Amino acid sequence: MATTGYDHARWFFGAADIPRWFGYTLGCAMVQTWRDTAGPLSAERWITVPATEIIATARATGLLPPDGADIAPA
């Protein structure tokens, strides 16, 4: 999830194995999952939360597979 070596068009605009807008939909679900578990948030917290925290929450709640597992076919 934190790598930069991915096919952006495939994830965000779709391909045979991934629906159109999948990347946007997954990202929205990940942030919502984090928000649901984070409690009250200040403006400062909103702009300083590291992506790794959001990814970890998505993994802990089952939205994403365990670290190191691929979430879509290559």
C-alpha positions as protocol buffer text, in pm:
chain_id: "A"
residue {
  index: 1
  type: MET
  ca { x: 0 y: 0 z: 0 }
}
residue {
  index: 2
  type: ALA
  ca { x: 281 y: 245 z: 65 }
}
residue {
  index: 3
  type: THR
  ca { x: 477 y: 167 z: -250 }
}
residue {
  index: 4
  type: THR
  ca { x: 500 y: 404 z: -545 }
}
residue {
  index: 5
  type: GLY
  ca { x: 557 y: 127 z: -800 }
}
residue {
  index: 6
  type: TYR
  ca { x: 198 y: 57 z: -902 }
}
residue {
  index: 7
  type: ASP
  ca { x: -19 y: 102 z: -1211 }
}
residue {
  index: 8
  type: HIS
  ca { x: -211 y: 420 z: -1128 }
}
residue {
  index: 9
  type: ALA
  ca { x: -448 y: 394 z: -1424 }
}
residue {
  index: 10
  type: ARG
  ca { x: -541 y: 35 z: -1334 }
}
residue {
  index: 11
  type: TRP
  ca { x: -618 y: 120 z: -970 }
}
residue {
  index: 12
  type: PHE
  ca { x: -804 y: 445 z: -1029 }
}
residue {
  index: 13
  type: PHE
  ca { x: -961 y: 401 z: -1374 }
}
residue {
  index: 14
  type: GLY
  ca { x: -1009 y: 25 z: -1381 }
}
residue {
  index: 15
  type: ALA
  ca { x: -898 y: -275 z: -1582 }
}
residue {
  index: 16
  type: ALA
  ca { x: -1036 y: -622 z: -1654 }
}
residue {
  index: 17
  type: ASP
  ca { x: -964 y: -735 z: -1297 }
}
residue {
  index: 18
  type: ILE
  ca { x: -1032 y: -408 z: -1108 }
}
residue {
  index: 19
  type: PRO
  ca { x: -1354 y: -203 z: -1130 }
}
residue {
  index: 20
  type: ARG
  ca { x: -1344 y: 159 z: -1241 }
}
residue {
  index: 21
  type: TRP
  ca { x: -1280 y: 403 z: -951 }
}
residue {
  index: 22
  type: PHE
  ca { x: -1163 y: 120 z: -722 }
}
residue {
  index: 23
  type: GLY
  ca { x: -869 y: 318 z: -585 }
}
residue {
  index: 24
  type: TYR
  ca { x: -1087 y: 614 z: -497 }
}
residue {
  index: 25
  type: THR
  ca { x: -1352 y: 392 z: -338 }
}
residue {
  index: 26
  type: LEU
  ca { x: -1095 y: 199 z: -135 }
}
residue {
  index: 27
  type: GLY
  ca { x: -927 y: 519 z: -17 }
}
residue {
  index: 28
  type: CYS
  ca { x: -1259 y: 666 z: 94 }
}
residue {
  index: 29
  type: ALA
  ca { x: -1347 y: 348 z: 284 }
}
residue {
  index: 30
  type: MET
  ca { x: -1004 y: 346 z: 452 }
}
residue {
  index: 31
  type: VAL
  ca { x: -1039 y: 705 z: 573 }
}
residue {
  index: 32
  type: GLN
  ca { x: -1395 y: 640 z: 695 }
}
residue {
  index: 33
  type: THR
  ca { x: -1278 y: 333 z: 887 }
}
residue {
  index: 34
  type: TRP
  ca { x: -1000 y: 536 z: 1048 }
}
residue {
  index: 35
  type: ARG
  ca { x: -1243 y: 819 z: 1133 }
}
residue {
  index: 36
  type: ASP
  ca { x: -1484 y: 572 z: 1294 }
}
residue {
  index: 37
  type: THR
  ca { x: -1209 y: 451 z: 1529 }
}
residue {
  index: 38
  type: ALA
  ca { x: -1016 y: 776 z: 1587 }
}
residue {
  index: 39
  type: GLY
  ca { x: -1261 y: 956 z: 1814 }
}
residue {
  index: 40
  type: PRO
  ca { x: -1292 y: 1335 z: 1820 }
}
residue {
  index: 41
  type: LEU
  ca { x: -1048 y: 1503 z: 1581 }
}
residue {
  index: 42
  type: SER
  ca { x: -896 y: 1849 z: 1589 }
}
residue {
  index: 43
  type: ALA
  ca { x: -813 y: 2036 z: 1269 }
}
residue {
  index: 44
  type: GLU
  ca { x: -444 y: 1980 z: 1342 }
}
residue {
  index: 45
  type: ARG
  ca { x: -497 y: 1605 z: 1375 }
}
residue {
  index: 46
  type: TRP
  ca { x: -681 y: 1595 z: 1042 }
}
residue {
  index: 47
  type: ILE
  ca { x: -387 y: 1746 z: 856 }
}
residue {
  index: 48
  type: THR
  ca { x: -108 y: 1560 z: 1036 }
}
residue {
  index: 49
  type: VAL
  ca { x: -231 y: 1200 z: 1047 }
}
residue {
  index: 50
  type: PRO
  ca { x: 24 y: 979 z: 868 }
}
residue {
  index: 51
  type: ALA
  ca { x: -101 y: 754 z: 590 }
}
residue {
  index: 52
  type: THR
  ca { x: 59 y: 460 z: 770 }
}
residue {
  index: 53
  type: GLU
  ca { x: -189 y: 507 z: 1055 }
}
residue {
  index: 54
  type: ILE
  ca { x: -485 y: 496 z: 820 }
}
residue {
  index: 55
  type: ILE
  ca { x: -344 y: 188 z: 645 }
}
residue {
  index: 56
  type: ALA
  ca { x: -279 y: 16 z: 980 }
}
residue {
  index: 57
  type: THR
  ca { x: -638 y: 82 z: 1088 }
}
residue {
  index: 58
  type: ALA
  ca { x: -770 y: -59 z: 760 }
}
residue {
  index: 59
  type: ARG
  ca { x: -561 y: -373 z: 814 }
}
residue {
  index: 60
  type: ALA
  ca { x: -664 y: -408 z: 1181 }
}
residue {
  index: 61
  type: THR
  ca { x: -1033 y: -385 z: 1097 }
}
residue {
  index: 62
  type: GLY
  ca { x: -1011 y: -631 z: 806 }
}
residue {
  index: 63
  type: LEU
  ca { x: -1070 y: -377 z: 530 }
}
residue {
  index: 64
  type: LEU
  ca { x: -722 y: -463 z: 395 }
}
residue {
  index: 65
  type: PRO
  ca { x: -538 y: -794 z: 415 }
}
residue {
  index: 66
  type: PRO
  ca { x: -240 y: -838 z: 649 }
}
residue {
  index: 67
  type: ASP
  ca { x: 79 y: -648 z: 569 }
}
residue {
  index: 68
  type: GLY
  ca { x: 260 y: -794 z: 271 }
}
residue {
  index: 69
  type: ALA
  ca { x: -50 y: -951 z: 115 }
}
residue {
  index: 70
  type: ASP
  ca { x: -161 y: -822 z: -224 }
}
residue {
  index: 71
  type: ILE
  ca { x: -516 y: -688 z: -244 }
}
residue {
  index: 72
  type: ALA
  ca { x: -561 y: -737 z: -618 }
}
residue {
  index: 73
  type: PRO
  ca { x: -420 y: -959 z: -890 }
}
residue {
  index: 74
  type: ALA
  ca { x: -97 y: -835 z: -1054 }
}
